Amino acid sequence: MPLNAGNDLRRLVILGSAGSGKSTLARQIGERLGLPVVHLDVLFWEPGWKQPDDAVFRARVAAAIEGYSWISEGNYSRQTFDLRLPRADRVIWLEAPRLLCVWRVLMRGLKGGRRPDLPVGCEERMDRAYLAFLRYVWNFNRDVRPRIEATLRATGPSVPVTRLNGRADVEAYLATLPVKAPRSEDGP
């Protein structure tokens, strides 16, 4: 696991299952390096959990990552890898155990409400759709991950990938990052 981390890190893509800690890690790295964080769920979902047209979503993502530096968290491989990966300095893949991911997602649903990495009008609540989402999380490594990995290889074959397996790896990675002042959107 290369931990050379943050000296030249300007654009980062964080991937993983729902409940793996993508949003939390993005916020932590963003605070540490002074980089803006782009939560793709905020750009994707519309109030009431409505899905936008692909062109609308892609335009939102393109606008969000046009700056000099950013951290984008979220998968959306088919819709956005061709926009994000050509500019990315690194991909971090969070390899959290499936039971942990399901537990975190279940607790979010039972707690209810809106997280800061979701748009207004998209509250989490335990309902039939949420139960289907739990099945999605349970089957993520079997059903979704292979497609994301294939798209990553095809779209960003030269982008370095750091795989973090659990909290100890995440903490070790964060420890390698320098603390920097926020950067200007116009350059270094």
N, C-alpha and C positions, 0 to 999 in steps of 0.2 A: 504494500500500500504506500504509494509515494505521498509524503507529507511535506513537500517543498512549499506548499501553500501560497501565502498571500503577498509575496513581494511584488509580483507583477500581475496579480489577479485583478481583472477589471470586469469581466463578464463570466458569470457562473450559472450553470443549469443544474438544478437539484431534482432528482427523480426518485421514485419509490412508490410503494403501495400507499393507499389512503391509510392514515394512522401510523405511518413510519416515522413521522417527525419532520417532514419536509418544511412546513411553514415555520416551525420553531427554529430549525437549523438556519433557514434563510434569514430570519430576524437576528439570530445570534451573530452570524457572519456579517450581515449588513451593519449591525451596531459596531462590531469589532473593526471592520475595514472602512466604515463610512460610506457604504454603497447603498443605493436605493434598491428596495425589494419589490419585485413584481409577482403578485399572487395570481396565477392564471385562472383560478376559480373565480376571482373577482371579475376578471375580464370575460369569462365564459358565461356564467349564469346570470340570468335576468330575474327580476322579482317573480316569486312563485315557482322557482326552479324551472323556468322556461329556458330552452336552448336557443341561442341565436343562429342565424344563418352563418354558414362557414365563412363567407366573405366578410361579414361584420366582425366575427371573432378574430379572424386573421388581421384585419385592419387595426383592431384594438391592440393586438399583440405587437404588430409592427410599430405602432406609435409608441408603445410602452418601452420597447427595446431600442429605439433609434438613438438614444443617448450614448455617451461615451462609456458609461459603466452601469451595470445592473446585476442583480441576482434574480433569476426567474425560477420559481418553484412550481412544479406541476408537470404532469406527463404530456398529455395532448400531443403525442408523437406524430400522428398522421397529419394533424392540422398545423403544427408549428415548428417541428424540427428543422424544416428547410429555412425557416426564418431565424431561429435561435442558434443552431449549431454552427453555421458558418462564421459567426461572430464570437462564439464562446471560447474562453480560455481553458475551461475545465468543466467536466461533468462530475457531479457527486451522486452516486447511487447509494441510497440508504437501504440496507439489506436487513431490515428488522424482521424478527420472527413473525410468522402469520398469526399466532395466538395473541401476541402483543398488539399487532395492528387491529385485529378484530376487537380485542378488549378496549382499546382506546376509542375506536369508532362507536362501539356499543355504549361506552360511558358518555361520549358526546351526545349521542341520541337520547339517552336517559336524562341527561342534564338539560337538554333542549337549548333553545335560543340561537343567537347568531354569533359566530366567531369572527374575529377581526379579519380573517383571511377569506371571508365570504361576503358577497354583496348584500346590501339592504334588501329585505324581502325574501331572503333565503335562510329561514330559521330551521335548525335541525330539530326534528321531533320523531319519536318512535311511531312509525306508521308502516303501512304495507310497502311503500317505496323504500323506506329506510331498511326494512328487513331484506329486501332485494339487494340493497347496497351492501349489507353485511355479507351476503352470499358472494357478491362481486369481490369483496376484500378477501374472503376466505379462499377463493379460487384465483386470485390475482397472479400468483407465481405460475400456475398452470396455464391459465387462459389468456392473460394480458401481457405478462412480462416478456414472453418470447417474441411477440410482435414489436414491443418497444425496443428490445435488444436488437432485433433485425433492422428496424428503422434507424436506430442509433449507428449501427455499423455501416449502413448504406448512406446516411446523410452526413455523419460526422466521423468518418473513419480515423481522422488524424487528431481529434480532440481527446486529450488525456482524460481517462476515467479513474476516479478514486472511489473505491467501494468501501463503505463503512459498515461494519458488522457489529452493531450494538452500541450501547452508551459509552463504553470504554474507548472504542475507536473514534466516536464523535468527539469526546473530550480531548483525546490525543490530537485530533486534527485541529480543533479550535485552539489548542495550546501552541500550535505552530504559527498561528496567524498573528501578525503584528497589529498593534492598535494604531489606527491611522485617523487623521482628521478627515471629515467629509471632502470628497472631490468635487470639482466643478464639472458640470455637464459638458463644458466646452473642451475639456482635455485634462491632462495630468496636473 
